[in-house]
Amino acid sequence: MSTATELDVGLLRDTLELALAATDAFPTAFYERLFRDHGELRAMFHRSSPGAQSKMFSQKLVALVDHLDDPTWIARELGAMTASHRGYGVRPEMYPWVGDALIATLRDACGATWSDAAERAWLAAYDRLAQAMLQPA
């Protein structure tokens, strides 16, 4: 994975903080959008309650953004995430679906403060993380 210096980590952190502060329902809104657009994914989320899943999602997203400038941590974390996602049956074509839902939910939560720069930063960061997870083990 490329270094975080190529990403606008400050903008990613700021927009994520704003989105999470704007509404406690950010994770719920993400899953609602994801399942609305790709209902076939709902069955993959039976291991945890919706509340627990939302909490895990928020915690993982914050941790990833907070550690974008730590390539060793990111590589270790993405390795573990890749293994677990493969075990759940996640297929490569699903990653863009999740990215689309994430960025659209961030855009909605940030409202008028969302910018073209934020859009580009999140697209680049998500693409970089997803591509790293899609590498063969």
N, C-alpha and C positions, 0 to 999 in steps of 0.2 A: 504494500500500500504506500502511496506517496505520502510525503510529510504533510502535517497539518498546516505548515506555513503557506502552502498553496491554497488553503481554504481560509475563508474569513471566519475564523473560530469565534471571534468576538461577536460578530453579527449572528452567528448560529446560536450562541449562548443567550444573547439578548432577546432574540425572537422566541426562543423556546421558553425562556423565563416569562416573557410577556404572555405567551399563549397559555402557559400553565396558570399564571396569575389571573388571567382574564376569566377563566371558568374552571371550576373543579371538574367539569364534565368533559374536559379535553379528551382524555382517553376513551370515554364512552362515545363521544362524537366521532372519533377516529374509527372505532369498531363498527358503529352504525353505518358510516359511509362505506367502509370496506365490505361489510356484509350486504349492504344494499346493492353495491356494484358487482360483487362477486359472492353471491350467496352460497356457492359451493364450498367456500372456505369455513363457513360456520361450524361444520362438523369436526374440523380440526381443533376446535377450542373447547372440547368437552372435559379436559383434565382439571380445569380450574373453574371456580365460579366467575361470573362476569366481573364482580368487584375485585377479586384477587387478580384476575388477568389484567384488568385496567391498572391496578397498582403496580404490577410487575412491568407492564409496558412503560409506564411513566418513569419508574426507577431505572430501567435499562436505557431508555432514551436519554435521560439526564446523565447517566454515567458515561455513555458513549460520547456525548457532546463534551462533557467535562474532561475527558481523556483524549480528545483528538490530537493533542500535542504530545502524547506519550505513545509512540509507535509500538513499544514492547507490550504495554497493557492492551492496546487495541488489537494487536495480533493474537495475543493469548485469549482475549474475550471473544473475538470473532471466530477463533478456532472452536471454542466451546459452543458458541451459538450455532455455528455451521453444523456441528455434530448433532445437536439437539433438534435443529430444524429439519435436517435430513431424516432423523428418527420419527418426526411427526408427519413426514410425507410431503414436505414442502418441495415443490418443483421449481426449476429456474424461471419458468414463465410467470410465476407468482410474485417474484420480487418487484417488478414494475407496478403491479397492482397495489402492493403495500406502499411503495413510494408515492404513487399518485394520491392514495388516500391520506397519507401522512402530510404531504405538502399542501393538499387542498384543505385539510383540517387546520393546519398551522395558519394558512392564509386567512381562513374564516375567523379563527380565534384572534389573530392580530388586527384584523379589520383595516382601518385607514392607515395604520402605521406600517403595514406590509409594503414592501418596495420591490422593484425589479431586482435590486441587489440581493435582497433576502431570498427571492425566488431562485436566482442563480446560485447563491451560496448553498441553499438546501438541495437543489438538484445535483450540484457537484458533490456535496458530502454524501448524500444518499447513494448516488451512483458509485462513488469510490468504495463505500462500505459494502454495498451489494455485490460489486464486482469481486471484492476480496473474498466474500462468502461463497461465491460461485466457482472459485478456483478449485481444481481437483485436490483431494486430500493427500 
